[in-house]
Amino acid sequence: MSAGQQSWHPERYARHARFVSDLGAPVLALLAPQPGERILDLGCGDGALTERLVAEGAEVVAVDASPEQVAGARARGLDARVMRGEALEFEQAFDAVFSNAALHWMKDADAVLEGVARALKPGGRFVGEFGGGNNVARLRRALIEALDRRGHDGAAADPWYFPDEAEYGAKLAAAGFTVESIELIPRWTPLPGDVEGWLETFGGAFLSHLQEEQRAEAVAEVREALRDELQDEEGRWHADYVRLRFAARLTAA
Ligand code: BEZ
């Protein structure tokens, strides 16, 4: 684990993060993929939702910055490529760009939007959902504090970009899109297991700043700090997700 880097482990992801694609139905419905459409899935992860686009009859190219996730997507038989969202290499190639639960990992949103606009045919649509506003505010705060207490700059280690509707709507417009809908949706989400699984799956960019032997202790401390806020009376853990869901269309030239 190199300092500051989020890494992905397919087996851990399948165990602790399957709900990410399971909860993708509303944004898929907003996209409404049509048979024969060419669609780019931006930040495809292990390809679980990409498969659903293919099942609708779309011709899909999937990209992700993680070689491990792309290997998982290819194992499903998908056309998946390792590519950073800030450096998309397509020109007027797609009818639609789709993204679920990925854009918050791409801090340079302007570079992403420039690449998405370039990848779309004139009038093409960009439909997505990602963390917005106060997304995972409790989890984020507890991780920052755990790093601060150990002499690190927790805020500087934060890998996430969670804009609100006004900020992201303005960025979409500046990149040449007409925003058709954009809304913040609080989504208190039951986790499939202990919050430690979530922290180990998604908190890598924070935890990677710590020595190996400090990590388990920090995770246990964060868990304890969050128990009253995120664990219910039956012992079930939740994450305080807020989604930013949007549909935009590239303004015809
Ligand atoms: C999200 O889907 O909102 C998210 C997932 C992991 C870390 C941060 C945010």
Boltz pocket constraint, residues with backbone or C-beta under 6 A from the ligand:
constraints:
  - pocket:
      binder: B
      contacts: [[A, 101], [A, 104], [A, 130], [A, 131], [A, 132], [A, 135], [A, 136], [A, 160], [A, 202], [A, 241], [A, 242]]
      max_distance: 6.0
